[in-house]
Amino acid sequence: MARQFTYNPHTCQYEPVFITGKKLLQRLAVFFTFSLLTATGLFFWYIDRYAPIQEQYLQQQNYNLKVKWATLEQRIDNAYASLNDLISQDDQNYRVILDLQPLGHEEREAGVGGVEPLYLAEVSGYNLILETYKRFEKLKHQVDVEKQSYEQLNQEADNKRTMWASRPAIQPIRNKELTRLHTTFGLRMHPIFNMLMDHKGLDFTAAKGTPVYATGDGRVSMAYFSGSYGNVVFVDHGFDFETRYAHLYKFIVRQGQFVKRGELLGYVGNTGISASPHLHYEVLYKGSQINPINFFQRDLNNAEYEKLISLTANNTGSLD
């Protein structure tokens, strides 16, 4: 630090200036006062312009929470959109295909808005948290309802697949030319007894030994020789359906055996009360015979089915 000098006229020399204690204290007082005022000003300027470190930390945490909250809200919105798409598919597609009634609004909303858990009382003054909680709980409930609905759909689809596979749906012998179906269903003149009698099935003309196939999945309930039916096979398809295959030359299945649609049961014959080799085929629903011609669509297109109906209408004979 440079020293201060003053000119002494008595000695005609520049002499160093020595600060006395009192003057030094005055200068120190001025310096500290100025420093204090400057520091105080800077302090108030800083706190006015910048938040305290702790407050800055809390602000950063608050910002991060807001970002996470916005992300949560977006995810809830996306989940609702996906759920509504599933509900639309459920009600407008799957339930229509499976012949099920759509779930009503009451079923989907049942249980929503019940008693709130006690811990929500701690955030009772925070509407944003409460509203988001209610949205989330409603979403969770509706997802549970839709999950149960899809479980019902899966079960019903399994039942329908089993039913569709079991329901008689094809002709019991190969009849691509559509010329083997010999008689209409109902009252006709019996070819042997020469009297009007109900004919409870349809006759397929075919050579002895022509393969005879199951028309749907099922279990063989009987396979035996009957005085009227000859060698006959009864197949229980479940769902109140049964089919019968009569006048067989022989059958190759046994009672209790499970058979698939299109599986070989036996061969055309002329056993029992029969005028010539043919297959007598019956379809029963709830124990009563119904016209089998209504169960041939599976292996015929529309034109072939209409042709078959036309040929049948012009043929009134029977072979048993």
Secondary structure by P-SEA (a helix, b strand, c coil): cbbbbbbcccccbbbbbbbcaaaaaaaaaaaaaaaaaaaaaaaaaaaaccccaaaaaaaaaaaaaaaaaaaaaaaaaaaaaaaaaaaaaaccccccccccccccccccccccccccccccccccccaaaaaaaaaaaaaaaaaaaaaaaaaaaaaaaaaaaaaaaaccccccccccccccccccccccccccccccccccbbbbbbccccbbbbccccccccccccccccbbbbbbccccbbbbbccccccccccccccccccccbbbbbccccccbbbbbbbbcccccccccccccccccaaaaaaaaaaaaacccccc
